[in-house]
Amino acid sequence: MSVARWAPFADVQSHVEWAGDKAMVWAWSRSRVLAGEDGEPLPSPRRILPESLLRGAPQEQGEALAAMADGCEGRVWRDGVMQVSRWWPTPPDLHEWNEFRRGAGLPPATTVPEMLPHPLGERTWSAQRKVDFGDAFGQYRNYLVTGAAGVAAAVFAALLVGAFALKASIWQVERDIADREKALEKIINARDAALQAQGAITQALALRPPAGQLELLSLMPRLFRGNWQLVEWKMPDAQTLEVTARMANPDPRAIVAAWEDSKRFADVTAQLGRQADTVVVKARVLRGSAGGKP
């Protein structure tokens, strides 16, 4: 249920790898994974695994840049657990790599590590090594066969002895199963109701505009540097803002950079108005982060 709430997919599938009491979780959309290039769905496989589990090997500490079939993946390991990972379509530059390190709580680096071309493994790097019993069985086959026969005879005798007790107590088991089914039915119904309520809340929140006009208006002193005057304010729709301001020697390039750096606007354009001291700025409004300040 926690993975279903965390993953941004309606048809979420996930894979969990445990390292002690810590879990590494991958999640994806089943329909996107099984969508063919021609639009026809692919046959459903028995199991889907993230490519990351089949490239490279775990580390106790450190960081790495691993090559994937499409792009590359940055990894940060701590105490044998992959704490943070990020995918890039092309190898990141130093600025992108330091942003990734900062997100993992690491100091900036001076160079980007070399991308390691890990081959696609037949087993995941989390799988335990399997023991080969072929030679041991060939050497001790007679002893093993005799022991297996003795174990089988003992099990058969135990089954005969316990058959009567099992038959006598089966009615109690059936009654316990019925009681448990009733309890599980209540839990499942409560879970379905919670997921439906969550879906309704999500749909309702999606109808809210990205930001209120008062909030956007409070951002203007940070976006227009120096002395300026608001001439005209337009919002053709909830996601589009058009502002006309008067200022001495307006610099459209600096205005666009300031608006985009605020992380509250995208597709920003700035054009000089009909008068030499006016500038018209148009932008798409982005939703602010939860708990953020304007």
C-alpha positions in Angstrom: 0.0 0.0 0.0 2.9 2.4 0.7 4.4 1.7 -2.8 1.0 2.3 -4.4 0.7 5.7 -2.7 4.3 6.6 -3.5 4.4 5.6 -7.2 2.9 8.1 -9.7 1.2 5.3 -11.8 -2.4 4.1 -11.9 -1.3 0.6 -12.9 1.8 0.4 -10.7 4.1 -2.6 -10.5 7.1 -2.7 -8.2 10.1 -4.7 -7.2 11.7 -4.6 -3.7 15.2 -5.6 -2.7 15.9 -5.9 1.0 19.3 -5.1 2.6 18.9 -5.9 6.3 16.0 -3.7 7.5 16.3 -1.3 4.5 14.5 -1.7 1.2 15.4 -0.6 -2.3 12.2 -0.1 -4.3 11.7 0.2 -8.1 8.2 1.0 -9.5 6.9 1.4 -13.1 3.7 1.5 -15.1 2.8 -2.0 -16.4 1.0 -0.7 -19.4 4.0 1.4 -20.5 6.4 -1.4 -20.0 4.2 -3.8 -22.1 3.4 -1.3 -24.8 4.9 -2.3 -28.2 6.4 0.1 -30.7 3.5 -0.6 -33.1 0.9 0.1 -30.5 0.1 -3.6 -30.0 0.7 -4.9 -26.4 3.6 -7.2 -25.8 3.0 -10.7 -24.3 2.8 -10.6 -20.5 6.1 -12.0 -19.0 6.2 -14.1 -15.9 8.4 -11.5 -14.1 9.7 -8.0 -14.8 12.9 -6.8 -13.3 14.6 -3.3 -13.4 17.6 -3.2 -15.7 19.6 -1.6 -12.8 19.6 -4.9 -10.9 21.2 -6.6 -13.9 24.0 -4.1 -14.4 27.1 -3.9 -12.2 27.5 -5.1 -8.6 26.6 -3.6 -5.2 29.2 -1.6 -3.2 29.6 -1.0 0.5 30.3 2.7 0.1 30.9 5.2 -2.7 29.4 6.3 -6.0 29.4 5.1 -9.6 28.2 5.9 -13.1 26.9 2.7 -14.8 26.1 2.4 -18.5 22.6 1.2 -19.3 21.1 -0.1 -22.6 19.7 3.4 -23.1 21.6 6.2 -21.3 23.4 5.8 -17.9 22.6 5.6 -14.2 24.3 7.4 -11.3 24.4 5.5 -8.1 25.3 6.4 -4.5 26.0 3.5 -2.1 26.0 3.6 1.7 26.3 0.6 4.0 25.7 -1.8 1.1 22.4 0.0 0.1 21.8 2.0 -3.0 20.6 5.2 -1.3 20.1 7.4 -4.4 20.0 6.7 -8.2 19.3 8.9 -11.2 19.1 8.2 -15.0 20.4 10.4 -17.8 20.0 9.9 -21.5 23.6 11.0 -22.0 26.6 11.2 -19.5 26.0 14.2 -17.2 28.3 17.2 -17.1 30.0 18.3 -13.9 27.1 20.6 -12.9 24.5 17.8 -13.3 26.7 15.3 -11.4 27.2 17.7 -8.5 23.5 18.4 -8.3 23.0 14.6 -8.1 25.7 14.4 -5.3 24.1 17.3 -3.4 20.7 15.4 -3.5 22.5 12.4 -1.9 24.1 14.6 0.9 27.6 14.6 -0.7 30.0 17.5 -1.2 30.7 18.7 -4.8 33.2 16.8 -6.9 35.9 18.2 -9.2 35.4 15.5 -11.9 32.6 13.2 -13.2 33.5 9.5 -12.7 34.2 7.4 -15.7 31.1 5.6 -17.0 31.5 1.8 -16.4 30.2 -0.5 -19.3 28.6 -3.2 -17.2 27.4 -6.2 -19.2 23.8 -7.4 -18.8 24.0 -10.2 -16.1 22.0 -13.4 -16.2 21.1 -12.9 -12.5 20.5 -9.8 -10.4 23.4 -8.5 -8.3 21.2 -9.0 -5.2 20.7 -12.8 -5.8 22.6 -15.0 -3.5 25.2 -17.4 -4.9 23.7 -20.8 -5.6 25.6 -23.9 -4.4 26.3 -26.6 -7.0 25.4 -30.0 -5.5 26.1 -32.0 -8.7 29.6 -33.3 -7.7 28.5 -33.9 -4.1 25.5 -35.9 -5.2 27.6 -38.0 -7.6 30.1 -38.9 -4.9 27.6 -39.7 -2.1 24.7 -40.9 -4.3 24.2 -44.3 -2.5 24.2 -42.7 0.9 21.8 -40.0 -0.2 19.4 -42.5 -1.8 19.4 -44.6 1.3 18.8 -41.6 3.5 16.1 -40.3 1.3 14.3 -43.7 1.4 14.5 -43.7 5.2 13.2 -40.2 5.4 10.3 -41.1 3.0 9.4 -44.1 5.1 9.4 -42.0 8.3 7.3 -39.3 6.7 4.8 -41.9 5.4 4.5 -43.5 8.9 4.0 -40.1 10.5 1.3 -39.3 8.0 -0.5 -42.5 8.7 -0.3 -41.9 12.5 -1.5 -38.3 12.1 -4.2 -38.9 9.6 -6.9 -39.6 12.2 -6.0 -36.5 14.2 -6.0 -34.4 11.1 -9.4 -35.6 10.0 -10.8 -35.0 13.5 -9.5 -31.4 13.6 -10.4 -30.4 10.0 -13.7 -28.9 11.1 -11.9 -26.6 13.5 -9.6 -25.4 10.7 -12.5 -24.7 8.4 -14.2 -22.6 11.1 -11.0 -20.7 11.7 -10.7 -20.0 7.9 -14.2 -18.7 7.8 -13.5 -16.3 10.7 -10.3 -15.1 9.1 -12.1 -14.5 5.8 -14.6 -12.3 7.5 -11.8 -10.3 9.1 -9.9 -10.0 5.9 -13.0 -8.9 4.0 -13.4 -5.9 6.3 -9.7 -5.0 5.8 -9.9 -5.3 2.0 -13.1 -3.2 1.9 -11.5 -0.5 4.0 -8.4 -0.5 1.7 -10.6 -0.2 -1.4 -12.5 2.7 0.2 -9.2 4.4 1.1 -7.8 4.1 -2.4 -11.1 5.4 -3.9 -11.0 8.4 -1.6 -7.4 9.0 -2.4 -8.2 9.0 -6.1 -11.1 11.5 -5.6 -8.8 13.8 -3.6 -6.1 13.6 -6.2 -8.6 14.5 -9.0 -9.9 17.4 -6.9 -6.4 18.7 -6.2 -5.7 18.6 -10.0 -8.5 21.1 -10.6 -6.8 23.7 -8.4 -4.9 26.4 -10.3 -1.1 26.3 -9.9 -1.1 29.5 -7.9 -3.3 32.3 -6.7 -3.0 35.7 -8.2 -2.0 37.3 -4.9 0.8 34.7 -4.5 2.0 35.5 -8.0 1.8 39.2 -7.5 4.0 38.9 -4.3 6.7 37.4 -6.5 7.0 40.4 -8.8 9.4 42.5 -6.6 12.0 39.6 -6.9 11.5 39.2 -10.6 11.8 42.8 -11.6 15.0 44.3 -10.3 15.3 48.1 -9.6 12.5 50.6 -9.9 9.5 49.3 -11.9 5.8 50.0 -12.2 3.1 47.5 -12.9 1.1 48.7 -16.0 -1.1 45.7 -16.9 -1.8 42.3 -15.3 -3.6 39.6 -17.4 -4.3 35.9 -16.8 -6.1 34.5 -19.9 -6.4 31.2 -18.0 -5.2 29.6 -14.8 -1.8 28.7 -16.2 -0.9 31.7 -18.2 0.3 35.1 -16.9 1.0 38.2 -19.0 2.5 41.2 -17.2 3.3 44.7 -18.6 5.8 46.7 -16.5 7.4 50.1 -16.9 11.1 50.4 -16.0 14.2 52.3 -17.2 16.3 50.4 -19.8 14.5 47.0 -19.5 16.7 43.9 -20.2 14.5 41.1 -21.6 17.3 38.5 -21.3 17.8 39.2 -17.6 14.1 39.3 -16.9 13.6 35.9 -18.6 16.5 34.4 -16.5 15.1 35.8 -13.3 11.6 34.4 -13.9 12.8 30.9 -14.9 15.3 30.8 -12.0 12.3 31.3 -9.6 11.1 27.8 -10.6 7.5 29.1 -10.7 7.4 29.9 -14.4 8.2 28.2 -17.7 8.1 29.1 -21.4 9.0 32.7 -20.4 9.2 35.4 -23.1 10.0 39.1 -22.6 9.5 41.7 -25.4 9.8 45.4 -25.3 6.5 47.2 -25.4 5.3 49.8 -27.8 6.9 52.4 -25.5 10.7 52.3 -25.0 10.4 52.0 -21.2 7.9 49.1 -21.1 8.4 45.4 -21.3 5.7 42.6 -21.8 6.4 39.3 -20.1 4.5 36.1 -20.8 4.9 32.9 -19.0 3.3 29.6 -18.0 2.7 29.3 -14.2 4.1 26.3 -12.4 2.8 24.8 -9.2 4.9 25.6 -6.2 6.5 22.8 -4.0 4.5 21.7 -1.0 5.2 23.9 2.0 7.3 26.3 -0.2 7.4 30.1 0.4 6.6 32.6 -2.4 
